[in-house]
Amino acid sequence: MNQPTMKGVATLNVPSYVKHQKLIDWVAEIAALTMPDNVYWCDGSEEEYDRLCAQMVEAILKAKHFLPNNALPPYPEPNDQISRVSG
């Protein structure tokens, strides 16, 4: 139920808590256009947040090895007014 598959596109694996059919249809349409390896549905839990943050840190640390002198990429400081774009 609610698990459409498209030729050449990852299975949507729609969780049981997602009931909005128009959302499911939209995700299926975008997946058909973008051809992702997988589709991930966020549940908003604290466990999910912790896991995704850990994955992000791991990815940044892995990327560090491809940068000159193993330097981390330059991220602006939150209070750095020069790096902000005004508009």
C-alpha positions in Angstrom: 0.0 0.0 0.0 1.3 3.5 -0.8 4.5 2.0 -2.2 4.6 2.9 -5.9 7.6 1.8 -7.9 8.7 3.5 -11.1 10.9 2.0 -13.8 14.5 2.9 -13.0 13.6 4.8 -9.8 14.1 3.8 -6.2 11.0 2.5 -4.4 9.4 5.2 -2.4 9.0 3.1 0.8 6.3 5.4 2.0 6.0 5.0 5.8 2.6 4.1 7.3 2.3 7.5 9.0 2.3 9.3 5.6 -1.4 9.5 4.6 -1.5 12.5 2.2 -1.9 11.0 -1.3 -1.1 14.2 -3.1 2.3 14.3 -1.2 3.0 10.7 -2.1 2.2 11.4 -5.8 4.4 14.6 -5.8 7.3 12.7 -4.3 6.8 9.9 -6.9 6.8 12.6 -9.7 9.9 14.3 -8.4 11.7 10.9 -7.9 10.8 10.0 -11.5 12.4 13.2 -12.7 15.5 13.1 -10.5 16.1 9.4 -10.4 17.5 9.2 -6.8 19.2 6.1 -5.5 16.7 6.1 -2.6 13.9 8.2 -1.1 14.1 9.0 2.6 11.1 10.2 4.6 11.8 12.2 7.7 9.8 11.4 10.9 11.1 14.4 12.9 12.2 12.3 15.9 15.1 13.2 18.1 16.8 9.8 17.2 16.6 10.7 13.5 18.0 14.2 14.2 20.9 12.7 16.2 21.6 10.1 13.4 21.5 12.6 10.6 23.8 15.0 12.5 26.3 12.2 13.1 26.2 11.3 9.4 26.7 14.9 8.4 29.8 15.2 10.7 31.2 11.9 9.3 30.7 13.2 5.8 32.5 16.4 6.6 35.4 14.6 8.2 35.7 12.3 5.1 35.6 15.3 2.8 38.4 17.0 4.8 40.9 14.5 3.3 40.2 15.8 -0.2 40.9 19.5 0.8 44.4 21.1 0.7 46.4 20.4 3.8 43.4 18.6 5.3 41.7 21.9 6.0 38.0 22.1 6.7 36.0 24.0 4.2 35.5 27.7 5.2 32.1 28.2 6.9 31.1 31.7 8.0 30.7 32.4 11.7 27.0 33.0 12.6 27.9 36.5 13.9 30.1 37.4 10.9 28.2 40.4 9.4 30.6 40.6 6.3 29.6 37.1 5.1 25.9 37.9 5.2 24.1 38.8 2.0 21.7 41.7 2.3 18.8 42.1 0.1 
